[in-house]
């Protein structure tokens, strides 16, 4: 179990987290959904050790290997598609095993034919797929995703959700996935936490038992969850206006 316990965090003059707690189960996907600026990215940075709480505790992340996918792909432009993945494997996977691991992940994401291409020749969606490939290929215990589909249109978002589902099912890991999109959260999350505007608090926690491959926002209970999340977010928007 990975936990934030009674965490307080201020950035500059802005109070982002106030007595905030959450827990992420081992080898499950936790989705955090909430309005822009509510503190979702700060939560990921605390889990990654890039920020420290002003007070409170971050538990369960000690000695974990963390893989982090940012809102933008952050690829190395001077390395090929395969080279971007090889770069994060260089000190962790023997050279003899890297080629097969890279091929496996590129095939899974439909990028193997582009293995010798450079990032500047890829579309936005392909760059996002490569970023996910690199993150999954890296031998990690905890995967942090910061709205990696934010700039994609709906069909491409759905394809990315399907690709991520397949990759997680191939090698289940603990995932904390930040999004502002209700559909992404419901299609991917084993647990969904709806956050308030900052300073963030948990408005509601939803546990979803439907297998990932069987999910559709047209089926219950996801339809009801969708409506409830909309109600919560719209209520917060009205309260702050």
C-alpha positions in Angstrom: 0.0 0.0 0.0 1.2 3.5 -1.0 -0.1 6.3 1.2 -0.2 10.0 1.7 -1.1 10.6 5.4 -2.4 14.0 6.6 -0.2 15.9 4.1 0.1 19.7 4.0 1.8 21.3 1.0 2.2 25.0 0.0 3.8 26.1 -3.2 4.9 29.7 -3.1 1.8 31.5 -1.6 -0.6 28.8 -2.7 -1.9 26.2 -0.3 -2.2 23.1 -2.5 -2.9 20.3 0.0 -4.5 20.6 3.4 -4.6 17.6 5.7 -4.8 15.4 2.6 -4.7 11.6 2.6 -5.0 8.8 0.0 -4.0 5.2 -0.5 -3.0 3.3 -3.7 -3.3 -0.5 -3.7 -0.5 -2.8 -4.9 -0.8 -3.7 -8.6 -4.0 -1.6 -9.0 -4.7 1.6 -11.0 -5.7 4.6 -8.9 -7.2 7.5 -10.9 -7.3 11.0 -9.5 -9.8 13.3 -11.2 -10.4 16.9 -10.4 -10.4 20.5 -11.8 -7.3 22.1 -13.2 -4.9 23.4 -10.6 -6.4 21.4 -7.7 -3.1 19.7 -6.8 -3.1 16.5 -8.9 0.4 17.0 -10.3 1.7 17.9 -6.8 0.4 14.6 -5.5 2.4 12.8 -8.2 5.5 14.8 -7.4 5.2 13.9 -3.7 4.9 10.2 -4.6 7.9 10.5 -6.9 10.0 12.2 -4.3 10.3 15.3 -6.4 8.6 17.4 -3.7 8.4 16.9 0.0 5.4 17.6 2.2 5.5 20.5 4.6 4.1 18.1 7.1 2.5 14.7 7.0 3.9 11.5 5.6 4.4 9.7 2.3 4.5 6.0 3.0 5.3 2.9 0.9 7.4 4.5 -1.8 10.8 3.7 -0.1 13.1 1.8 -2.4 10.5 1.7 -5.2 11.5 2.2 -8.8 9.3 4.9 -10.1 8.4 5.5 -13.8 6.9 8.9 -14.6 5.0 9.9 -17.7 4.5 13.7 -17.9 1.8 15.7 -19.8 4.2 16.1 -22.7 6.2 13.1 -23.9 9.8 14.4 -23.0 11.4 12.2 -25.5 15.1 12.4 -26.4 15.1 14.0 -29.9 18.6 12.8 -30.8 17.8 9.1 -30.1 15.6 6.9 -32.3 12.4 5.3 -31.1 14.2 2.2 -30.0 17.0 4.3 -28.6 14.7 6.2 -26.3 13.7 3.0 -24.6 17.2 1.6 -24.6 18.4 4.7 -22.8 16.3 4.0 -19.7 17.2 0.3 -19.7 21.0 0.9 -20.0 21.9 0.3 -16.3 19.1 -2.0 -15.4 18.7 -4.6 -18.1 21.6 -6.6 -19.6 22.4 -5.6 -23.2 21.5 -9.1 -24.4 18.0 -8.7 -23.1 17.3 -5.2 -24.1 16.5 -5.9 -27.8 13.7 -8.4 -27.1 12.2 -6.1 -24.4 12.2 -3.1 -26.7 10.6 -5.1 -29.5 7.9 -6.5 -27.2 6.8 -3.1 -26.1 7.0 -1.4 -29.5 4.9 -4.2 -31.0 2.3 -3.8 -28.3 2.0 -0.1 -29.1 2.1 -0.5 -32.9 5.4 1.3 -33.1 7.9 -1.5 -34.1 8.0 -0.4 -37.8 9.2 3.0 -36.6 12.0 1.7 -34.3 14.7 3.5 -36.3 12.8 6.8 -36.7 13.5 9.9 -34.6 10.8 11.5 -32.5 10.5 14.6 -34.7 9.1 12.4 -37.4 6.3 11.0 -35.3 2.7 12.3 -34.8 1.6 13.6 -31.4 -0.2 10.3 -30.7 2.8 8.2 -31.7 5.0 10.3 -29.3 2.6 9.6 -26.5 2.6 5.9 -27.3 6.4 5.9 -27.2 6.4 7.7 -23.9 4.1 5.0 -22.5 6.3 2.2 -24.1 9.4 3.7 -22.4 7.6 4.0 -19.0 6.3 0.4 -19.1 9.6 -1.1 -20.4 11.5 0.6 -17.5 11.7 -2.0 -14.7 9.4 -0.1 -12.2 7.2 -0.8 -9.2 5.2 2.4 -9.4 3.9 4.2 -12.6 2.9 7.8 -12.3 0.9 9.3 -15.2 0.2 13.0 -15.4 -2.6 13.5 -17.9 -0.6 11.9 -20.8 -3.7 12.0 -23.1 -4.5 15.6 -22.4 -3.8 17.0 -25.9 -5.4 14.1 -27.9 -8.8 13.9 -29.6 -11.4 11.5 -28.4 -10.8 8.6 -30.8 -7.0 8.7 -30.1 -7.6 8.9 -26.4 -9.8 5.8 -26.5 -7.1 4.0 -28.5 -4.5 5.0 -25.9 -6.7 3.8 -23.1 -7.0 0.4 -24.9 -3.2 0.2 -25.4 -2.5 1.1 -21.8 -5.0 -1.6 -20.7 -3.2 -4.2 -22.7 0.2 -3.1 -21.4 -1.0 -3.2 -17.8 -2.6 -6.6 -18.2 0.6 -7.9 -19.6 2.6 -6.7 -16.5 0.4 -5.4 -13.7 2.0 -2.7 -11.6 0.8 0.0 -9.2 -0.4 3.0 -11.2 -1.5 6.5 -10.1 -3.1 8.1 -13.1 -4.0 11.8 -13.0 -6.7 13.1 -15.4 -9.4 15.7 -15.7 -11.3 13.4 -18.1 -14.1 11.3 -16.5 -14.1 8.8 -19.3 -10.3 8.1 -18.9 -10.8 7.6 -15.1 -13.7 5.2 -15.4 -12.2 3.1 -18.2 -8.9 2.7 -16.4 -9.3 3.0 -12.6 -9.8 0.2 -10.1 -10.3 3.1 -7.7 -11.3 6.7 -8.7 -10.9 9.6 -6.3 -12.7 12.8 -7.1 -10.9 15.8 -5.8 -12.1 19.3 -4.9 -10.5 22.5 -6.1 -7.4 23.4 -4.1 -6.6 22.9 -1.4 -7.5 19.4 -2.6 -9.7 17.1 -0.6 -11.4 13.8 -1.5 -15.0 14.5 -2.4 -15.7 10.8 -3.1 -13.9 7.5 -3.5 -15.3 5.0 -6.1 -14.1 1.3 -6.3 -14.8 -0.3 -9.6 -14.7 -4.1 -9.9 -15.5 -4.5 -13.6 -12.5 -6.1 -15.5 -10.7 -3.5 -17.6 -11.4 -5.3 -20.9 -15.2 -5.3 -20.2 -15.6 -1.6 -19.5 -17.7 0.8 -21.4 -19.2 4.1 -20.2 -22.5 2.8 -21.6 -22.8 0.1 -18.9 -23.7 0.2 -15.3 -22.3 1.1 -12.8 -20.0 3.2 -14.9 -22.9 5.3 -16.3 -24.0 6.1 -12.7 -20.4 6.9 -11.7 -20.1 9.2 -14.7 -23.2 11.1 -13.7 -22.1 11.3 -10.0 -18.6 12.6 -10.9 -20.2 15.3 -13.2 -22.5 16.3 -10.3 -19.6 16.6 -7.9 -17.4 18.6 -10.3 -20.2 20.9 -11.4 -21.2 21.4 -7.7 -17.7 22.5 -6.9 -17.6 24.8 -10.0 -20.8 26.5 -8.9 -19.6 26.9 -5.3 -16.4 28.6 -6.5 -18.1 31.0 -9.0 
